[in-house]
Amino acid sequence: MSLKNIKVVAFDADDTLWHNESYFQEVEHKFCALLEEYLPQHTVERELLKTEIDNISLYGYGIKAFMLSMIETAIRISDSTIRVTVIEKIIELGKEMLDKPIDKLEGVDEVLPALKEKYRLVVATKGDLLDQERKLKKSGLEHYFHHTEIMSEKAEADYVKLIKHLDIQPSEFLMVGNSLKSDVLPVISIGGHGFHVPYHITWGHEKIEKTIEHRNFKEFKKLTEILEYL
């Protein structure tokens, strides 16, 4: 892997810079417990994931989309008999998620200052615009980044658009993230570089059953390891 031409290093946000999926998992378990009078918890979990995936094209990603999908799932599996108090509890759980503190991942405070001296740093994430802007501001990391790109999706075309905006070539772009599906595969497909730093939990929609062997791809156990290559 040759990285001598890299000009921009982009970072995913959720579960790359700070913890996120663990909060979703925590609320999902509480939601499944609320609905266990209708279906077993593992079945509720499966139904919720189906609803979330079906709603991505309508709501996109993020906590508010998650709240709406939980409410829709509750109404569906209860055959519209769900109590208003349960709906209120779901909304309360969502609001609690929106108010969570930002818990940065290990190594972030070491990696970003080191790389800022050599490269333009970018946040390239997907999700709800207001929520992602809020989290970045609360993280205290905003000043490290030359540009923030909050995408509705992370497909090849979205990365091509970002790279054009940054006025660089794909070969000069490196993406660092926890998702092979969203952060790595689209980038290496258009000629960029991808560093994968797995998070210990992966949302069902982001899971892929695929081994990646590519000259522009590398996987790390922890974020600080990327400093050995940059």
C-alpha positions in Angstrom: 0.0 0.0 0.0 1.5 3.3 -1.1 0.2 6.3 0.8 2.7 8.9 -0.3 0.1 10.8 -2.4 -2.5 11.1 0.4 -3.7 14.7 0.9 -7.0 14.2 2.8 -7.7 11.8 5.6 -11.4 11.4 6.3 -12.9 9.9 9.4 -16.3 8.4 10.0 -17.8 9.7 13.2 -20.1 7.2 15.0 -18.1 4.3 16.4 -14.9 5.6 14.9 -14.4 8.9 16.8 -16.9 8.2 19.6 -19.2 5.5 20.9 -22.6 5.3 19.3 -23.9 1.8 18.5 -23.7 0.7 22.1 -26.3 3.4 23.0 -28.6 2.0 20.2 -28.1 -1.5 21.5 -29.0 -0.5 25.0 -32.2 1.2 24.0 -33.1 -1.7 21.6 -32.9 -4.1 24.5 -35.2 -1.9 26.6 -37.6 -1.6 23.6 -37.7 -5.4 23.2 -38.5 -5.8 26.8 -41.4 -3.3 26.5 -42.9 -5.4 23.8 -42.3 -8.9 25.1 -46.0 -9.3 26.0 -46.6 -9.5 22.2 -43.5 -11.3 20.9 -40.3 -12.8 22.2 -37.5 -10.3 22.5 -35.4 -11.8 19.7 -38.4 -11.6 17.3 -39.1 -8.0 18.3 -35.4 -7.2 17.5 -35.7 -8.8 14.1 -39.0 -6.9 13.3 -37.4 -3.6 14.4 -34.4 -4.1 12.1 -36.7 -4.9 9.2 -38.7 -1.7 9.9 -35.5 0.3 10.1 -34.2 -1.0 6.8 -37.5 -0.4 5.1 -37.6 3.2 6.4 -34.0 4.2 5.4 -35.2 5.7 2.1 -37.8 7.8 4.0 -36.0 8.8 7.2 -32.4 8.2 6.6 -30.2 7.3 9.6 -29.9 8.5 13.2 -31.8 8.6 16.5 -35.0 10.3 15.2 -35.3 7.7 12.5 -34.7 5.0 15.1 -37.5 6.4 17.3 -40.0 6.5 14.4 -39.1 2.9 13.5 -39.6 1.7 17.1 -43.0 3.4 17.3 -44.0 1.9 13.9 -42.8 -1.6 15.0 -44.7 -1.3 18.3 -47.9 -0.4 16.5 -47.5 -3.2 13.9 -46.7 -6.1 16.2 -49.3 -5.1 18.7 -51.9 -4.9 16.0 -52.5 -1.3 16.9 -53.3 -2.1 20.5 -50.1 -0.7 22.0 -50.8 1.6 25.0 -50.1 5.3 24.8 -47.8 5.0 27.8 -45.5 2.6 25.9 -45.3 5.1 23.0 -44.5 7.8 25.5 -41.7 5.6 26.9 -40.3 5.0 23.5 -40.1 8.7 22.8 -38.5 9.2 26.2 -35.8 6.6 25.4 -35.1 8.5 22.1 -34.8 11.8 23.9 -32.4 10.3 26.4 -30.2 9.1 23.5 -30.2 12.6 22.0 -28.9 13.9 25.3 -26.2 11.3 25.8 -22.6 12.6 26.5 -20.0 12.1 23.8 -17.6 9.4 24.9 -14.6 9.5 22.6 -12.9 6.3 21.6 -9.5 5.4 22.8 -6.7 7.0 20.7 -8.7 9.8 19.1 -7.0 12.5 21.1 -3.7 11.2 20.1 -4.4 10.5 16.4 -6.1 13.7 15.3 -3.4 16.2 16.5 -0.7 14.0 14.9 -2.4 13.8 11.5 -3.6 17.5 11.4 0.1 18.5 11.0 0.4 16.5 7.8 -3.0 16.2 6.1 -6.3 18.0 5.6 -8.7 16.1 8.0 -12.4 15.6 7.1 -15.4 14.2 8.9 -17.4 12.0 6.5 -20.4 10.6 8.2 -24.0 9.8 7.6 -27.0 10.4 9.8 -29.3 13.2 10.9 -27.7 16.6 10.2 -28.7 18.3 13.4 -27.7 15.3 15.6 -24.3 14.8 13.9 -23.5 18.5 14.1 -24.5 18.5 17.8 -22.3 15.4 18.5 -19.3 16.9 16.7 -19.6 20.2 18.7 -20.0 18.4 22.0 -17.0 16.2 21.3 -14.6 19.1 21.3 -13.0 17.7 18.1 -14.5 20.2 15.6 -11.3 22.3 15.3 -9.3 19.4 13.9 -11.3 19.2 10.7 -11.0 21.2 7.5 -14.5 20.1 6.4 -17.5 18.2 7.7 -19.6 16.2 5.2 -22.9 14.7 6.6 -24.3 12.4 4.0 -27.7 10.8 3.6 -25.9 7.7 2.3 -22.4 6.5 1.8 -22.4 5.1 -1.7 -19.7 5.5 -4.4 -21.4 8.5 -5.9 -21.5 10.3 -2.5 -17.7 9.8 -2.1 -17.1 11.0 -5.7 -19.0 14.2 -4.9 -17.0 14.7 -1.7 -13.7 14.2 -3.4 -14.6 16.6 -6.2 -15.6 19.2 -3.5 -12.2 18.7 -1.9 -10.5 19.2 -5.3 -8.4 16.1 -5.1 -8.1 12.8 -6.9 -9.5 9.5 -5.5 -5.9 8.3 -5.0 -5.2 11.2 -2.7 -8.2 10.3 -0.4 -8.0 8.0 2.6 -11.2 7.0 4.6 -10.9 5.7 8.1 -14.0 4.0 9.6 -15.6 1.1 11.4 -17.9 -0.1 8.6 -16.6 -2.1 5.7 -19.9 -1.6 3.9 -20.0 2.2 4.3 -16.5 3.4 4.9 -14.2 1.0 3.0 -15.8 -0.7 0.0 -17.2 2.4 -1.8 -14.0 4.2 -1.4 -11.6 1.6 -2.7 -14.1 0.9 -5.5 -13.5 4.5 -6.8 -9.7 4.4 -6.4 -9.4 5.7 -2.9 -7.8 4.1 0.2 -9.7 2.5 3.1 -8.5 1.9 6.7 -10.9 -0.3 8.7 -10.9 0.0 12.5 -13.7 -2.4 13.7 -16.0 -1.5 16.6 -17.0 -4.2 18.9 -20.7 -3.9 17.9 -22.0 -3.7 14.3 -25.5 -2.7 13.4 -27.3 -5.5 11.4 -27.6 -3.3 8.3 -23.9 -2.6 8.2 -22.8 -6.3 8.4 -21.3 -8.0 5.3 -20.0 -11.5 4.8 -17.0 -10.7 2.7 -13.3 -10.9 2.9 -11.5 -7.8 1.4 -8.2 -8.3 -0.3 -7.2 -5.0 -2.0 -3.9 -3.1 -2.3 -5.7 0.0 -1.0 -7.2 -1.6 2.1 -5.8 -2.3 5.6 -7.4 -3.3 8.8 -6.3 -2.3 12.3 -7.2 -3.4 15.8 -7.1 0.1 17.3 -7.1 3.6 15.9 -3.6 4.5 17.1 -2.1 1.8 14.8 -2.8 3.9 11.7 -0.1 6.4 12.8 2.5 3.7 11.8 1.4 4.2 8.2 0.7 7.9 8.1 
